[in-house]
Amino acid sequence: MALPKLYCTSCNYQFVPKTEKVPNRCPYCDRLGTVEKVMQMQDLLDDVGRETIEKEERNR
Ligand SMILES: [Zn+2]
């Protein structure tokens, strides 16, 4: 099975870790405690869709 993809909630940098351990620190922006597992692609798309709808409603 493939390793889970991770992403940084601070800078949105996405990466695949070399081990199964989730690093404490983002390798890109070097922040602590911002790295989380990426949800399934469909969940991610749903999140983006929701954000887009919210922004559109605010613009009205
Ligand atoms: Zn980061």
N, CA, C, O and the ligand as a Tripos MOL2 file, in Angstrom:
@<TRIPOS>MOLECULE
protein
  241   239    61     0     0
PROTEIN
NO_CHARGES

@<TRIPOS>ATOM
      1 N           0.8390   -1.2020    0.0000 N.3       1 MET1
      2 CA          0.0000    0.0000    0.0000 C.3       1 MET1
      3 C           0.8780    1.2580    0.0000 C.2       1 MET1
      4 O           1.9390    1.2920    0.6240 O.2       1 MET1
      5 N           0.4290    2.2500   -0.6870 N.am      2 ALA2
      6 CA          1.2060    3.4870   -0.7790 C.3       2 ALA2
      7 C           1.1670    4.2340    0.5440 C.2       2 ALA2
      8 O           0.2060    4.1250    1.3060 O.2       2 ALA2
      9 N           2.2010    4.9780    0.8020 N.am      3 LEU3
     10 CA          2.2260    5.8070    2.0010 C.3       3 LEU3
     11 C           1.2220    6.9340    1.8550 C.2       3 LEU3
     12 O           0.9830    7.4140    0.7470 O.2       3 LEU3
     13 N           0.6360    7.3580    2.9590 N.am      4 PRO4
     14 CA         -0.3280    8.4500    2.8750 C.3       4 PRO4
     15 C           0.3550    9.7470    2.4910 C.2       4 PRO4
     16 O           1.4870   10.0170    2.8950 O.2       4 PRO4
     17 N          -0.3260   10.5170    1.7330 N.am      5 LYS5
     18 CA          0.1990   11.8200    1.3730 C.3       5 LYS5
     19 C          -0.0350   12.7730    2.5380 C.2       5 LYS5
     20 O          -1.0540   12.6990    3.2250 O.2       5 LYS5
     21 N           0.8980   13.6420    2.7420 N.am      6 LEU6
     22 CA          0.7720   14.6010    3.8330 C.3       6 LEU6
     23 C           0.7280   16.0170    3.2820 C.2       6 LEU6
     24 O           1.1610   16.2860    2.1610 O.2       6 LEU6
     25 N           0.2010   16.9000    4.0890 N.am      7 TYR7
     26 CA          0.2380   18.2960    3.6670 C.3       7 TYR7
     27 C           0.3830   19.1870    4.8870 C.2       7 TYR7
     28 O           0.1060   18.7800    6.0150 O.2       7 TYR7
     29 N           0.8120   20.3750    4.6430 N.am      8 CYS8
     30 CA          1.0190   21.3490    5.7080 C.3       8 CYS8
     31 C          -0.1860   22.2810    5.7500 C.2       8 CYS8
     32 O          -0.5480   22.8770    4.7360 O.2       8 CYS8
     33 N          -0.8010   22.4060    6.9090 N.am      9 THR9
     34 CA         -1.9780   23.2630    7.0260 C.3       9 THR9
     35 C          -1.5850   24.7310    7.0190 C.2       9 THR9
     36 O          -2.4410   25.6060    6.8870 O.2       9 THR9
     37 N          -0.3090   25.0010    7.1580 N.am     10 SER10
     38 CA          0.1450   26.3890    7.1720 C.3      10 SER10
     39 C           0.4070   26.9070    5.7630 C.2      10 SER10
     40 O          -0.0780   27.9770    5.3950 O.2      10 SER10
     41 N           1.1730   26.1520    4.9690 N.am     11 CYS11
     42 CA          1.5550   26.6340    3.6410 C.3      11 CYS11
     43 C           0.9500   25.7920    2.5210 C.2      11 CYS11
     44 O           1.1520   26.0860    1.3430 O.2      11 CYS11
     45 N           0.1950   24.7250    2.8930 N.am     12 ASN12
     46 CA         -0.4510   23.8560    1.8980 C.3      12 ASN12
     47 C           0.5240   23.0470    1.0630 C.2      12 ASN12
     48 O           0.1360   22.4680    0.0480 O.2      12 ASN12
     49 N           1.7650   22.9980    1.4700 N.am     13 TYR13
     50 CA          2.7480   22.1670    0.7790 C.3      13 TYR13
     51 C           2.3800   20.6990    0.9430 C.2      13 TYR13
     52 O           2.1360   20.2460    2.0610 O.2      13 TYR13
     53 N           2.3360   19.9510   -0.1550 N.am     14 GLN14
     54 CA          1.9960   18.5330   -0.0890 C.3      14 GLN14
     55 C           3.2050   17.6870   -0.4180 C.2      14 GLN14
     56 O           3.9920   18.0200   -1.3040 O.2      14 GLN14
     57 N           3.3440   16.5800    0.3090 N.am     15 PHE15
     58 CA          4.4900   15.7150    0.0810 C.3      15 PHE15
     59 C           4.1890   14.3230    0.5820 C.2      15 PHE15
     60 O           3.2640   14.1160    1.3680 O.2      15 PHE15
     61 N           4.9860   13.3590    0.1160 N.am     16 VAL16
     62 CA          4.8710   11.9840    0.5830 C.3      16 VAL16
     63 C           6.0660   11.6890    1.4640 C.2      16 VAL16
     64 O           7.2070   11.8280    1.0230 O.2      16 VAL16
     65 N           5.8240   11.2800    2.7160 N.am     17 PRO17
     66 CA          6.9470   11.0300    3.6270 C.3      17 PRO17
     67 C           7.7100    9.7750    3.2270 C.2      17 PRO17
     68 O           7.1510    8.8660    2.6140 O.2      17 PRO17
     69 N           8.9810    9.7330    3.5760 N.am     18 LYS18
     70 CA          9.8010    8.5680    3.2380 C.3      18 LYS18
     71 C           9.5310    7.4120    4.1910 C.2      18 LYS18
     72 O           9.7840    6.2560    3.8510 O.2      18 LYS18
     73 N           9.0250    7.7110    5.3740 N.am     19 THR19
     74 CA          8.6550    6.6630    6.3170 C.3      19 THR19
     75 C           7.1780    6.8080    6.6590 C.2      19 THR19
     76 O           6.5180    7.7480    6.2140 O.2      19 THR19
     77 N           6.6610    5.8690    7.4550 N.am     20 GLU20
     78 CA          5.2500    5.9400    7.8150 C.3      20 GLU20
     79 C           4.9900    6.9730    8.8990 C.2      20 GLU20
     80 O           3.8430    7.2900    9.2110 O.2      20 GLU20
     81 N           6.0550    7.4840    9.4590 N.am     21 LYS21
     82 CA          5.9210    8.4790   10.5240 C.3      21 LYS21
     83 C           5.5150    9.8310    9.9540 C.2      21 LYS21
     84 O           6.0640   10.2780    8.9470 O.2      21 LYS21
     85 N           4.5720   10.4670   10.5870 N.am     22 VAL22
     86 CA          4.2160   11.8230   10.1830 C.3      22 VAL22
     87 C           5.1810   12.7920   10.8560 C.2      22 VAL22
     88 O           5.2550   12.8410   12.0840 O.2      22 VAL22
     89 N           5.9110   13.5530   10.0720 N.am     23 PRO23
     90 CA          6.8870   14.4680   10.6820 C.3      23 PRO23
     91 C           6.1910   15.5890   11.4560 C.2      23 PRO23
     92 O           5.1170   16.0510   11.0700 O.2      23 PRO23
     93 N           6.8120   16.0120   12.5370 N.am     24 ASN24
     94 CA          6.2490   17.0980   13.3380 C.3      24 ASN24
     95 C           6.3390   18.4260   12.6160 C.2      24 ASN24
     96 O           5.5430   19.3360   12.8480 O.2      24 ASN24
     97 N           7.3110   18.5190   11.7470 N.am     25 ARG25
     98 CA          7.6850   19.8000   11.1760 C.3      25 ARG25
     99 C           7.4950   19.7770    9.6680 C.2      25 ARG25
    100 O           7.8310   18.7880    9.0170 O.2      25 ARG25
    101 N           6.9760   20.8240    9.1220 N.am     26 CYS26
    102 CA          6.8150   20.9210    7.6760 C.3      26 CYS26
    103 C           8.1840   21.1030    7.0130 C.2      26 CYS26
    104 O           8.9360   21.9980    7.3960 O.2      26 CYS26
    105 N           8.5160   20.2640    6.0220 N.am     27 PRO27
    106 CA          9.8290   20.3820    5.3830 C.3      27 PRO27
    107 C           9.9530   21.6320    4.5250 C.2      27 PRO27
    108 O          11.0540   22.0160    4.1310 O.2      27 PRO27
    109 N           8.8390   22.2530    4.2410 N.am     28 TYR28
    110 CA          8.8770   23.4270    3.3560 C.3      28 TYR28
    111 C           8.9700   24.7330    4.1380 C.2      28 TYR28
    112 O           9.8800   25.5330    3.9170 O.2      28 TYR28
    113 N           8.0150   24.9480    5.0630 N.am     29 CYS29
    114 CA          8.0170   26.2260    5.7930 C.3      29 CYS29
    115 C           8.5990   26.0700    7.1940 C.2      29 CYS29
    116 O           8.7750   27.0520    7.9150 O.2      29 CYS29
    117 N           8.9070   24.7880    7.5860 N.am     30 ASP30
    118 CA          9.6060   24.5250    8.8400 C.3      30 ASP30
    119 C           8.7800   24.8530   10.0810 C.2      30 ASP30
    120 O           9.3390   25.0720   11.1550 O.2      30 ASP30
    121 N           7.4640   24.8870    9.9430 N.am     31 ARG31
    122 CA          6.6110   25.1230   11.1050 C.3      31 ARG31
    123 C           6.3590   23.8210   11.8400 C.2      31 ARG31
    124 O           6.3220   22.7510   11.2320 O.2      31 ARG31
    125 N           6.1850   23.9150   13.1550 N.am     32 LEU32
    126 CA          5.9210   22.7350   13.9690 C.3      32 LEU32
    127 C           4.4240   22.4710   14.0670 C.2      32 LEU32
    128 O           3.6220   23.3900   14.2300 O.2      32 LEU32
    129 N           4.0660   21.1840   13.9630 N.am     33 GLY33
    130 CA          2.6900   20.7720   14.2470 C.3      33 GLY33
    131 C           1.6710   21.1550   13.2020 C.2      33 GLY33
    132 O           0.4800   21.2220   13.5080 O.2      33 GLY33
    133 N           2.0970   21.4080   11.9790 N.am     34 THR34
    134 CA          1.1400   21.7910   10.9450 C.3      34 THR34
    135 C           0.9190   20.6840    9.9280 C.2      34 THR34
    136 O           0.0730   20.8170    9.0440 O.2      34 THR34
    137 N           1.6750   19.5820   10.0410 N.am     35 VAL35
    138 CA          1.5980   18.5270    9.0290 C.3      35 VAL35
    139 C           0.4590   17.5620    9.3480 C.2      35 VAL35
    140 O           0.3920   17.0170   10.4500 O.2      35 VAL35
    141 N          -0.4190   17.3560    8.3990 N.am     36 GLU36
    142 CA         -1.5230   16.4170    8.5560 C.3      36 GLU36
    143 C          -1.6430   15.5350    7.3350 C.2      36 GLU36
    144 O          -1.1310   15.8510    6.2610 O.2      36 GLU36
    145 N          -2.3410   14.4040    7.5220 N.am     37 LYS37
    146 CA         -2.5640   13.5200    6.3780 C.3      37 LYS37
    147 C          -3.5950   14.1360    5.4480 C.2      37 LYS37
    148 O          -4.5740   14.7440    5.8800 O.2      37 LYS37
    149 N          -3.3480   13.9630    4.1800 N.am     38 VAL38
    150 CA         -4.3130   14.4250    3.1870 C.3      38 VAL38
    151 C          -5.4800   13.4470    3.1570 C.2      38 VAL38
    152 O          -5.2810   12.2350    3.0770 O.2      38 VAL38
    153 N          -6.6770   13.9690    3.2210 N.am     39 MET39
    154 CA         -7.8590   13.1200    3.1380 C.3      39 MET39
    155 C          -7.9650   12.5400    1.7300 C.2      39 MET39
    156 O          -7.1900   12.8950    0.8410 O.2      39 MET39
    157 N          -8.9230   11.6540    1.5400 N.am     40 GLN40
    158 CA         -9.1340   11.1110    0.2040 C.3      40 GLN40
    159 C          -9.4600   12.2360   -0.7670 C.2      40 GLN40
    160 O         -10.0330   13.2630   -0.4040 O.2      40 GLN40
    161 N          -9.0790   12.0030   -1.9970 N.am     41 MET41
    162 CA         -9.1950   13.0550   -3.0030 C.3      41 MET41
    163 C         -10.6010   13.6520   -3.0350 C.2      41 MET41
    164 O         -10.7450   14.8640   -3.1950 O.2      41 MET41
    165 N         -11.6240   12.8420   -2.8880 N.am     42 GLN42
    166 CA        -12.9890   13.3570   -2.9700 C.3      42 GLN42
    167 C         -13.2760   14.2960   -1.7980 C.2      42 GLN42
    168 O         -13.9290   15.3250   -1.9730 O.2      42 GLN42
    169 N         -12.7940   13.9490   -0.6120 N.am     43 ASP43
    170 CA        -12.9800   14.8190    0.5420 C.3      43 ASP43
    171 C         -12.3210   16.1670    0.3020 C.2      43 ASP43
    172 O         -12.8630   17.2160    0.6490 O.2      43 ASP43
    173 N         -11.1490   16.1130   -0.2930 N.am     44 LEU44
    174 CA        -10.4020   17.3350   -0.5530 C.3      44 LEU44
    175 C         -11.1630   18.2150   -1.5390 C.2      44 LEU44
    176 O         -11.2540   19.4300   -1.3650 O.2      44 LEU44
    177 N         -11.7020   17.5890   -2.5660 N.am     45 LEU45
    178 CA        -12.4590   18.3440   -3.5660 C.3      45 LEU45
    179 C         -13.7000   18.9520   -2.9270 C.2      45 LEU45
    180 O         -14.0550   20.0940   -3.2210 O.2      45 LEU45
    181 N         -14.3600   18.1940   -2.0550 N.am     46 ASP46
    182 CA        -15.5410   18.7230   -1.3750 C.3      46 ASP46
    183 C         -15.1890   19.9620   -0.5620 C.2      46 ASP46
    184 O         -15.9220   20.9510   -0.5610 O.2      46 ASP46
    185 N         -14.0630   19.8930    0.1220 N.am     47 ASP47
    186 CA        -13.6280   21.0350    0.9250 C.3      47 ASP47
    187 C         -13.4040   22.2640    0.0560 C.2      47 ASP47
    188 O         -13.8360   23.3660    0.3940 O.2      47 ASP47
    189 N         -12.7320   22.0620   -1.0540 N.am     48 VAL48
    190 CA        -12.4560   23.1760   -1.9620 C.3      48 VAL48
    191 C         -13.7610   23.7430   -2.4900 C.2      48 VAL48
    192 O         -13.9400   24.9580   -2.5730 O.2      48 VAL48
    193 N         -14.6780   22.8350   -2.8500 N.am     49 GLY49
    194 CA        -15.9680   23.2910   -3.3600 C.3      49 GLY49
    195 C         -16.7060   24.1230   -2.3410 C.2      49 GLY49
    196 O         -17.2900   25.1520   -2.6800 O.2      49 GLY49
    197 N         -16.6870   23.6880   -1.0980 N.am     50 ARG50
    198 CA        -17.3820   24.4150   -0.0410 C.3      50 ARG50
    199 C         -16.7820   25.8170    0.1380 C.2      50 ARG50
    200 O         -17.5000   26.8070    0.2830 O.2      50 ARG50
    201 N         -15.4580   25.8690    0.1230 N.am     51 GLU51
    202 CA        -14.7900   27.1630    0.2850 C.3      51 GLU51
    203 C         -15.1510   28.1110   -0.8480 C.2      51 GLU51
    204 O         -15.3920   29.2980   -0.6290 O.2      51 GLU51
    205 N         -15.1840   27.5770   -2.0460 N.am     52 THR52
    206 CA        -15.5020   28.4070   -3.2170 C.3      52 THR52
    207 C         -16.9170   28.9550   -3.0900 C.2      52 THR52
    208 O         -17.1560   30.1300   -3.3680 O.2      52 THR52
    209 N         -17.8540   28.1110   -2.6710 N.am     53 ILE53
    210 CA        -19.2480   28.5440   -2.5250 C.3      53 ILE53
    211 C         -19.3310   29.6370   -1.4700 C.2      53 ILE53
    212 O         -20.0260   30.6360   -1.6580 O.2      53 ILE53
    213 N         -18.6140   29.4460   -0.3490 N.am     54 GLU54
    214 CA        -18.6470   30.4590    0.7060 C.3      54 GLU54
    215 C         -18.1460   31.8070    0.2030 C.2      54 GLU54
    216 O         -18.7230   32.8520    0.5030 O.2      54 GLU54
    217 N         -17.0490   31.7640   -0.5770 N.am     55 LYS55
    218 CA        -16.4780   33.0050   -1.0830 C.3      55 LYS55
    219 C         -17.4470   33.6900   -2.0440 C.2      55 LYS55
    220 O         -17.6050   34.9110   -2.0270 O.2      55 LYS55
    221 N         -18.0890   32.8810   -2.8770 N.am     56 GLU56
    222 CA        -19.0220   33.4540   -3.8360 C.3      56 GLU56
    223 C         -20.1830   34.1140   -3.1210 C.2      56 GLU56
    224 O         -20.6630   35.1700   -3.5350 O.2      56 GLU56
    225 N         -20.6320   33.4850   -2.0430 N.am     57 GLU57
    226 CA        -21.7710   34.0490   -1.3230 C.3      57 GLU57
    227 C         -21.3880   35.3510   -0.6370 C.2      57 GLU57
    228 O         -22.2010   36.2690   -0.5250 O.2      57 GLU57
    229 N         -20.1560   35.4220   -0.1820 N.am     58 ARG58
    230 CA        -19.7010   36.6420    0.4650 C.3      58 ARG58
    231 C         -19.6110   37.8140   -0.5300 C.2      58 ARG58
    232 O         -19.8120   38.9760   -0.1760 O.2      58 ARG58
    233 N         -19.3000   37.4580   -1.7870 N.am     59 ASN59
    234 CA        -19.1360   38.5080   -2.7940 C.3      59 ASN59
    235 C         -20.4780   39.1060   -3.2400 C.2      59 ASN59
    236 O         -20.5310   40.2020   -3.7980 O.2      59 ASN59
    237 N         -21.5530   38.3620   -2.9820 N.am     60 ARG60
    238 CA        -22.8500   38.8480   -3.4450 C.3      60 ARG60
    239 C         -23.3400   40.0430   -2.6450 C.2      60 ARG60
    240 O         -24.4200   40.5660   -2.9170 O.2      60 ARG60
    241 ZN          4.4580   24.2840    5.5690 Zn       61 ZN61
@<TRIPOS>BOND
     1     1     2 1
     2     2     3 1
     3     3     4 2
     4     3     5 am
     5     5     6 1
     6     6     7 1
     7     7     8 2
     8     7     9 am
     9     9    10 1
    10    10    11 1
    11    11    12 2
    12    11    13 am
    13    13    14 1
    14    14    15 1
    15    15    16 2
    16    15    17 am
    17    17    18 1
    18    18    19 1
    19    19    20 2
    20    19    21 am
    21    21    22 1
    22    22    23 1
    23    23    24 2
    24    23    25 am
    25    25    26 1
    26    26    27 1
    27    27    28 2
    28    27    29 am
    29    29    30 1
    30    30    31 1
    31    31    32 2
    32    31    33 am
    33    33    34 1
    34    34    35 1
    35    35    36 2
    36    35    37 am
    37    37    38 1
    38    38    39 1
    39    39    40 2
    40    39    41 am
    41    41    42 1
    42    42    43 1
    43    43    44 2
    44    43    45 am
    45    45    46 1
    46    46    47 1
    47    47    48 2
    48    47    49 am
    49    49    50 1
    50    50    51 1
    51    51    52 2
    52    51    53 am
    53    53    54 1
    54    54    55 1
    55    55    56 2
    56    55    57 am
    57    57    58 1
    58    58    59 1
    59    59    60 2
    60    59    61 am
    61    61    62 1
    62    62    63 1
    63    63    64 2
    64    63    65 am
    65    65    66 1
    66    66    67 1
    67    67    68 2
    68    67    69 am
    69    69    70 1
    70    70    71 1
    71    71    72 2
    72    71    73 am
    73    73    74 1
    74    74    75 1
    75    75    76 2
    76    75    77 am
    77    77    78 1
    78    78    79 1
    79    79    80 2
    80    79    81 am
    81    81    82 1
    82    82    83 1
    83    83    84 2
    84    83    85 am
    85    85    86 1
    86    86    87 1
    87    87    88 2
    88    87    89 am
    89    89    90 1
    90    90    91 1
    91    91    92 2
    92    91    93 am
    93    93    94 1
    94    94    95 1
    95    95    96 2
    96    95    97 am
    97    97    98 1
    98    98    99 1
    99    99   100 2
   100    99   101 am
   101   101   102 1
   102   102   103 1
   103   103   104 2
   104   103   105 am
   105   105   106 1
   106   106   107 1
   107   107   108 2
   108   107   109 am
   109   109   110 1
   110   110   111 1
   111   111   112 2
   112   111   113 am
   113   113   114 1
   114   114   115 1
   115   115   116 2
   116   115   117 am
   117   117   118 1
   118   118   119 1
   119   119   120 2
   120   119   121 am
   121   121   122 1
   122   122   123 1
   123   123   124 2
   124   123   125 am
   125   125   126 1
   126   126   127 1
   127   127   128 2
   128   127   129 am
   129   129   130 1
   130   130   131 1
   131   131   132 2
   132   131   133 am
   133   133   134 1
   134   134   135 1
   135   135   136 2
   136   135   137 am
   137   137   138 1
   138   138   139 1
   139   139   140 2
   140   139   141 am
   141   141   142 1
   142   142   143 1
   143   143   144 2
   144   143   145 am
   145   145   146 1
   146   146   147 1
   147   147   148 2
   148   147   149 am
   149   149   150 1
   150   150   151 1
   151   151   152 2
   152   151   153 am
   153   153   154 1
   154   154   155 1
   155   155   156 2
   156   155   157 am
   157   157   158 1
   158   158   159 1
   159   159   160 2
   160   159   161 am
   161   161   162 1
   162   162   163 1
   163   163   164 2
   164   163   165 am
   165   165   166 1
   166   166   167 1
   167   167   168 2
   168   167   169 am
   169   169   170 1
   170   170   171 1
   171   171   172 2
   172   171   173 am
   173   173   174 1
   174   174   175 1
   175   175   176 2
   176   175   177 am
   177   177   178 1
   178   178   179 1
   179   179   180 2
   180   179   181 am
   181   181   182 1
   182   182   183 1
   183   183   184 2
   184   183   185 am
   185   185   186 1
   186   186   187 1
   187   187   188 2
   188   187   189 am
   189   189   190 1
   190   190   191 1
   191   191   192 2
   192   191   193 am
   193   193   194 1
   194   194   195 1
   195   195   196 2
   196   195   197 am
   197   197   198 1
   198   198   199 1
   199   199   200 2
   200   199   201 am
   201   201   202 1
   202   202   203 1
   203   203   204 2
   204   203   205 am
   205   205   206 1
   206   206   207 1
   207   207   208 2
   208   207   209 am
   209   209   210 1
   210   210   211 1
   211   211   212 2
   212   211   213 am
   213   213   214 1
   214   214   215 1
   215   215   216 2
   216   215   217 am
   217   217   218 1
   218   218   219 1
   219   219   220 2
   220   219   221 am
   221   221   222 1
   222   222   223 1
   223   223   224 2
   224   223   225 am
   225   225   226 1
   226   226   227 1
   227   227   228 2
   228   227   229 am
   229   229   230 1
   230   230   231 1
   231   231   232 2
   232   231   233 am
   233   233   234 1
   234   234   235 1
   235   235   236 2
   236   235   237 am
   237   237   238 1
   238   238   239 1
   239   239   240 2
@<TRIPOS>SUBSTRUCTURE
     1 MET1         2 RESIDUE 1 A MET
     2 ALA2         6 RESIDUE 1 A ALA
     3 LEU3        10 RESIDUE 1 A LEU
     4 PRO4        14 RESIDUE 1 A PRO
     5 LYS5        18 RESIDUE 1 A LYS
     6 LEU6        22 RESIDUE 1 A LEU
     7 TYR7        26 RESIDUE 1 A TYR
     8 CYS8        30 RESIDUE 1 A CYS
     9 THR9        34 RESIDUE 1 A THR
    10 SER10       38 RESIDUE 1 A SER
    11 CYS11       42 RESIDUE 1 A CYS
    12 ASN12       46 RESIDUE 1 A ASN
    13 TYR13       50 RESIDUE 1 A TYR
    14 GLN14       54 RESIDUE 1 A GLN
    15 PHE15       58 RESIDUE 1 A PHE
    16 VAL16       62 RESIDUE 1 A VAL
    17 PRO17       66 RESIDUE 1 A PRO
    18 LYS18       70 RESIDUE 1 A LYS
    19 THR19       74 RESIDUE 1 A THR
    20 GLU20       78 RESIDUE 1 A GLU
    21 LYS21       82 RESIDUE 1 A LYS
    22 VAL22       86 RESIDUE 1 A VAL
    23 PRO23       90 RESIDUE 1 A PRO
    24 ASN24       94 RESIDUE 1 A ASN
    25 ARG25       98 RESIDUE 1 A ARG
    26 CYS26      102 RESIDUE 1 A CYS
    27 PRO27      106 RESIDUE 1 A PRO
    28 TYR28      110 RESIDUE 1 A TYR
    29 CYS29      114 RESIDUE 1 A CYS
    30 ASP30      118 RESIDUE 1 A ASP
    31 ARG31      122 RESIDUE 1 A ARG
    32 LEU32      126 RESIDUE 1 A LEU
    33 GLY33      130 RESIDUE 1 A GLY
    34 THR34      134 RESIDUE 1 A THR
    35 VAL35      138 RESIDUE 1 A VAL
    36 GLU36      142 RESIDUE 1 A GLU
    37 LYS37      146 RESIDUE 1 A LYS
    38 VAL38      150 RESIDUE 1 A VAL
    39 MET39      154 RESIDUE 1 A MET
    40 GLN40      158 RESIDUE 1 A GLN
    41 MET41      162 RESIDUE 1 A MET
    42 GLN42      166 RESIDUE 1 A GLN
    43 ASP43      170 RESIDUE 1 A ASP
    44 LEU44      174 RESIDUE 1 A LEU
    45 LEU45      178 RESIDUE 1 A LEU
    46 ASP46      182 RESIDUE 1 A ASP
    47 ASP47      186 RESIDUE 1 A ASP
    48 VAL48      190 RESIDUE 1 A VAL
    49 GLY49      194 RESIDUE 1 A GLY
    50 ARG50      198 RESIDUE 1 A ARG
    51 GLU51      202 RESIDUE 1 A GLU
    52 THR52      206 RESIDUE 1 A THR
    53 ILE53      210 RESIDUE 1 A ILE
    54 GLU54      214 RESIDUE 1 A GLU
    55 LYS55      218 RESIDUE 1 A LYS
    56 GLU56      222 RESIDUE 1 A GLU
    57 GLU57      226 RESIDUE 1 A GLU
    58 ARG58      230 RESIDUE 1 A ARG
    59 ASN59      234 RESIDUE 1 A ASN
    60 ARG60      238 RESIDUE 1 A ARG
    61 ZN61       241 GROUP 0 **** ****
